[in-house]
Structure formats: C-alpha cells, structure tokens
Amino acid sequence: MTVKIITVGEDILGTNEEKARANNKRLDGYGILTVDIMSSPGAGKTSLIMSTIKYMKEKARMAVIEGDVASSVDADKINEMSIPVVQINTAGGCHLDANMVESALNDLPLEDTDLLLIENVGNLICPNAFILGEDKRVMISSMPEGDDKPYKYPAMFADSDVVLLNKIDLQPHLEFNVDGFKKIVTGLNPDVIFFPVSCKTGAGMDAWFAWLESAVKGKKNR
Amino acid sequence: MTVKIITVGEDILGTNEEKARANNKRLDGYGILTVDIMSSPGAGKTSLIMSTIKYMKEKARMAVIEGDVASSVDADKINEMSIPVVQINTAGGCHLDANMVESALNDLPLEDTDLLLIENVGNLICPNAFILGEDKRVMISSMPEGDDKPYKYPAMFADSDVVLLNKIDLQPHLEFNVDGFKKIVTGLNPDVIFFPVSCKTGAGMDAWFAWLESAVKGKKNR
C-alpha cells in the first residue's frame, strides 16, 4: 500500500463552512464517526492515533488523514499498521481546512470505514477556526507544556469536546497542578470530557478507548 | 509600574516588511540588539527570558515585548522583575507582526535600552513568515516535543540564527537523539548556533548568556 500525498496549492479554495457541512453530510451517509485531533507540535497526536489503532482496529474499521506542514513521516507509520491513510501537506499552511479534507476523502474507502481520525497540523491557534466536517473535536495538551496553557490559548480548550492531558508519566519531574489545570479548562468549557493519559505507558488510555468505542457505536446506531 | 497592554484590532495594517525595516532602523539608532524568540506553546520562551533577565540585567539595560493570543500572565512576571515590558494581545492572531511591534516600541524607553527581547506567540509555523525588525531570530525546541520536529516544521529551523534545545533535564525520561536532532537542524541551516540547555536547572545556559552578551556588545560597538 503506498501513501497518497496531497500537496495543497492555491487552487483549492471555497467557503470553508459550506464545504465542512458537505463533508459532514457525506461522512454521515456512511455512518462514519469523524474526529479532528488538534494539539501543539509534539504533544502526542500521532502517538494517540497509533495507540488507538492498536486497540480499536479489531473493533472498528479505521482510516486516517494526516495533516502536516511538510513530510509524510506520520503517514508512513500509519501505513505500516495497514490502515488506509492520506497525507495532506499544507505547504506552509498552519491548519487543515474542509477543502483539503474533501480531497482526502476521495482517496479513502469510506464504504469500509467506521472511524476516521484526522490529525490536524500542530498548532494551538489556527486549526480551531476551521471546521472540517468532524463529529467530535479532541485536543491534546501535554504536561511538559505547562498548566497555564488554557489561559494563553483559550479558544481551542473552549471549543473541544474532549481534552486529553498527555505525558502524565513525566509528572514526577514537572511542576504541574492537574486539579488547577482541570479547573481552568472546565471554567472555559463546562461540558468538556477530560482524560489524563500517557500514550507511552498506557496509563488512563482505557477511559479514552471506552469513550471512543461508545461514540463509534452511537454513530452507527443512529 | 503597570503593564501596558495593546489589543490588536483590524485598524493596524500596513506592509509588514516595510514596517519591519523601519523598526530595525529605529532600534539601530539606539544601538539596541533586538531578538525575536519563537517556539511551540510551552517550550520555554518565558522561562528563557526570565533566566536571561536574571543574568543580564546588571550587564545590559533590558526591555521586553510579550506576544500572546490572550492574557498578560507573562508580562506580569516580567514586570515583577522591574524590567520595562509591553504586552501585545493578538486577539486570536497566530503571530506578531511589525505593526504590533511598532506600537509597542512607542511605549518602551528606547533611549535607555541595550537589549530588547520579543516573545512571539507560541506557534512553530506562522511567526516565521513575519519579520518584526529584529537583529537575531532565536527559536526554542523543547526535548519533550520529540526529535522529529525539524522534519515537520522545517522553515523556522532553517531561518533561525540560534536554536536552543530546552528541557534537557528531562532527557533520562525521554527517547530523544540529540546528535540526530542536531544533524537535521544543521542540514536545514548550516550556520545555525545550537545550545542544548535547561532553563529549569541552568545547564548549558552559560553558553547562551555568553553569546547574547557578545552580541549586545557587538551591536553597541558598531
């Protein structure tokens, strides 16, 4: 299986929200749960996706869209796990948009997919303003980034359905107030679902897997 | 001393490069070394600035411009150290630009400044495209982000004069290949100056301070 790479040029334009609604309707037609995963660079998006594939691949038919400014190193890793994947290179762009996702959908086996994970570009600011057609928005904040991030980048914390606090295995070596962090996040976003996890050790991942499995079933049974 | 806060509206426009050249000329007139500090969220920009103030404040007259999407928590910390500081809130914008910096310069005592540190918005993509009038660009990459970041965000690594690899105190708990990382960075940027440091423990900071002190003197003696 070779990895399909889309390089985004200026000819891909259009109104983002309209296109996102069309993507959502198209994915709905197949009963696919679509999750947009956002975070800072290096917070653990690819690690989360790989752990999730290992757990979920026997339970749901998965596909992945990988967004990056450059390179296809992440898509290559997903491809090695025999999961259909499309790499989008934004050529300097700081977020995915609905047009890019539409192009990627054309290269995925939607009729054989239950769960689509979209890894957005590593950025705590710009991706938040562009809906893609997703059902759920998941953001990862990693412990080494510090417990003040919700103050500084409030919009993404406010608009996400789920916040994963990753790299909790490093907690003994950091000064990070988990209760304080959770309090700021729920202040911005009272309905948020919060999972402290370590993609490295697996700590806390069961709760994330259970939530995701339930959401996939919920989408199928609508 | 109260912290001056600039909230950026749509009325601040203009051509960025022209304005940046004007800022640079203005700062040159005062013999001020100006450094633009860029990184992912939570990589250690504020920690670097605070450590640098502690070391440099007896050696050079310093001032700071703090860029954030929201909040003034960083500027408040700098203000407590009795260093002139202006907070720029970008109101959702993902980078500083030369217009914002020009506004901030109007509120700083330039005639009494030798070294101006500008903390850009936490983002590995957008700030790179906007020069501000700086003499040097310094980027911080932190070890927990992973050693593959130069592959994924090559432009900022390629265009920075200095790359600081921060949080090396966490190395025993991470899988991070320092030599491999340095090799990718110097491949993108053969003239880069590379400092592995820990702002937390102080490891490696002497080399950074020596470089900065020398650059401040070089600017004064031109």
Contacts between the chains, C-beta under 8 A, distances in Angstrom:
chain1	res1	chain2	res2	distance
A	40	B	40	5.0
A	40	B	41	4.6
A	40	B	42	6.6
A	40	B	122	7.4
A	40	B	145	7.8
A	41	B	40	4.6
A	41	B	124	5.0
A	41	B	145	5.7
A	41	B	149	5.9
A	41	B	152	6.9
A	41	B	153	6.2
A	42	B	40	6.6
A	42	B	142	7.8
A	42	B	144	6.6
A	42	B	145	2.8
A	42	B	146	4.7
A	42	B	149	6.0
A	43	B	145	7.9
A	68	B	152	5.5
A	69	B	125	6.0
A	69	B	152	6.3
A	69	B	153	5.8
A	69	B	154	7.7
A	69	B	155	7.5
A	70	B	151	7.1
A	70	B	152	6.3
A	70	B	153	7.5
A	70	B	154	5.5
A	71	B	151	4.7
A	71	B	152	5.5
A	73	B	148	6.2
A	73	B	151	5.9
A	73	B	152	7.3
A	92	B	125	7.2
A	92	B	129	7.7
A	92	B	155	6.8
A	93	B	125	8.0
A	94	B	94	6.3
A	94	B	123	7.2
A	94	B	125	4.2
A	94	B	126	5.2
A	121	B	125	7.1
A	122	B	40	7.4
A	122	B	124	6.7
A	122	B	152	7.0
A	122	B	153	7.4
A	123	B	94	7.2
A	123	B	123	6.0
A	123	B	124	7.4
A	123	B	125	6.0
A	123	B	126	8.0
A	124	B	41	5.0
A	124	B	122	6.7
A	124	B	123	7.4
A	125	B	69	6.0
A	125	B	92	7.3
A	125	B	94	4.2
A	125	B	121	7.1
A	125	B	123	6.0
A	125	B	126	7.8
A	126	B	94	5.2
A	126	B	123	7.9
A	126	B	125	7.8
A	126	B	126	7.1
A	129	B	92	7.6
A	142	B	42	7.8
A	142	B	144	6.7
A	144	B	42	6.6
A	144	B	142	6.7
A	144	B	144	3.8
A	144	B	167	6.5
A	144	B	170	6.9
A	145	B	40	7.8
A	145	B	41	5.7
A	145	B	42	2.8
A	145	B	43	7.9
A	146	B	42	4.7
A	148	B	73	6.3
A	149	B	41	5.9
A	149	B	42	6.0
A	151	B	70	7.1
A	151	B	71	4.7
A	151	B	73	5.9
A	152	B	41	6.9
A	152	B	68	5.5
A	152	B	69	6.3
A	152	B	70	6.4
A	152	B	71	5.6
A	152	B	73	7.3
A	152	B	122	7.0
A	153	B	41	6.2
A	153	B	69	5.8
A	153	B	70	7.5
A	153	B	122	7.4
A	154	B	69	7.7
A	154	B	70	5.5
A	155	B	69	7.5
A	155	B	92	6.8
A	167	B	144	6.5
A	169	B	173	7.5
A	170	B	144	7.0
A	170	B	170	6.6
A	170	B	173	5.9
A	173	B	169	7.5
A	173	B	170	5.9
A	173	B	173	5.9
